[in-house]
Amino acid sequence: MAAKGQKSRNDAEGKPTKIQFYAKAARAGNKREERVGDCPFCQRIYMILCLKNAKGTCPFDVYTVNPKLESGALRTPPVLRDPVSEREFTDVSEMADYLEQVFTDIPLKAEEARKQTQ
């Protein structure tokens, strides 16, 4: 159930709407690689998404991109898109802050996590 004034995180069929995360693909010679590459910024957001989804409340899809073949924002991954709020982020700090604000059940800050367990 969405909080008052917020859009529902579920689609018309009741399925959760997933965050879309675009990460730099790993190098694999001439073929397209489906793994997240060695970009530390992409790795950071991927780890945050995994942590936030530990209880299944932050579903996400990962798309690997080759910056040389893309256009627009996808030329500089990572990119985070939220179809619910229709927002797109290219700054890693803004991504982390947004995920912390929207998915509050698992806090990133140690102090907040301690408060929840006491």
C-alpha positions in Angstrom: 0.0 0.0 0.0 1.4 3.4 -0.9 1.7 6.1 1.7 -0.6 9.0 1.4 0.5 11.3 -1.5 2.8 8.6 -3.0 2.3 6.5 -6.1 1.9 2.8 -5.6 5.0 0.7 -6.3 2.8 -2.0 -7.9 1.6 -2.1 -11.5 -2.0 -2.6 -12.6 -1.7 -6.4 -12.1 -0.4 -5.9 -8.5 3.2 -6.9 -9.4 6.0 -4.7 -8.0 7.4 -2.1 -10.3 11.1 -2.6 -10.6 13.9 -0.1 -10.4 15.9 -0.1 -13.7 19.7 -0.1 -13.1 22.0 0.3 -16.1 25.6 -0.7 -15.4 28.8 -0.9 -17.4 29.2 -4.4 -18.9 32.3 -6.5 -18.3 34.8 -6.7 -21.1 34.6 -9.9 -23.2 36.5 -9.2 -26.3 34.2 -8.8 -29.3 31.1 -10.4 -27.7 28.6 -8.7 -25.5 29.0 -9.6 -21.8 26.0 -9.9 -19.5 27.9 -9.4 -16.2 28.4 -6.1 -14.4 31.8 -4.7 -15.2 34.7 -3.3 -13.0 33.2 0.2 -12.6 33.4 0.9 -8.9 30.4 3.3 -9.1 28.3 0.7 -10.7 29.4 -1.9 -8.1 28.5 0.5 -5.3 24.9 1.1 -6.5 24.5 -2.6 -7.3 25.5 -3.5 -3.7 23.0 -0.9 -2.3 20.3 -2.3 -4.5 21.0 -5.8 -3.3 21.0 -4.7 0.4 17.8 -2.7 -0.1 16.1 -5.7 -1.7 17.1 -8.2 1.1 13.5 -8.3 2.2 12.1 -8.2 -1.3 10.9 -4.6 -1.0 13.2 -3.0 -3.6 12.9 -5.2 -6.7 15.2 -4.2 -9.6 16.4 -5.2 -13.0 20.1 -4.9 -14.1 20.9 -4.0 -17.7 24.4 -4.1 -18.9 25.5 -1.5 -21.4 28.5 -0.8 -23.5 29.0 3.0 -23.2 30.7 3.0 -26.7 27.5 1.8 -28.3 25.0 3.8 -26.4 23.6 7.3 -26.6 22.3 9.9 -24.1 22.7 9.2 -20.4 23.6 5.5 -21.0 27.0 6.6 -22.4 28.1 7.3 -18.8 26.8 4.5 -16.6 25.6 3.9 -13.9 22.1 5.1 -14.6 19.2 4.5 -12.3 15.6 4.9 -13.5 12.5 4.6 -11.3 9.3 4.1 -13.5 7.1 5.0 -10.5 8.4 8.5 -9.9 9.6 8.8 -13.5 13.0 10.0 -12.3 16.4 9.2 -13.8 19.7 9.6 -12.0 23.3 9.6 -13.3 25.0 10.8 -10.1 26.0 8.0 -7.7 25.4 10.0 -4.5 21.9 11.1 -5.7 21.1 7.4 -6.5 22.1 6.3 -3.0 20.2 9.2 -1.4 17.1 8.4 -3.5 17.2 4.7 -2.7 17.6 5.6 1.0 14.6 7.9 1.0 12.2 5.7 -1.0 13.1 2.3 0.4 13.4 2.9 4.2 12.9 -0.6 5.6 16.6 -1.4 5.5 18.8 1.7 6.3 22.2 2.2 4.8 23.5 4.2 7.8 24.8 2.1 10.8 23.2 4.4 13.4 19.7 4.0 11.8 20.2 0.2 11.6 21.1 0.1 15.3 18.0 2.0 16.2 15.8 -0.5 14.3 17.3 -3.5 16.1 17.0 -2.1 19.7 
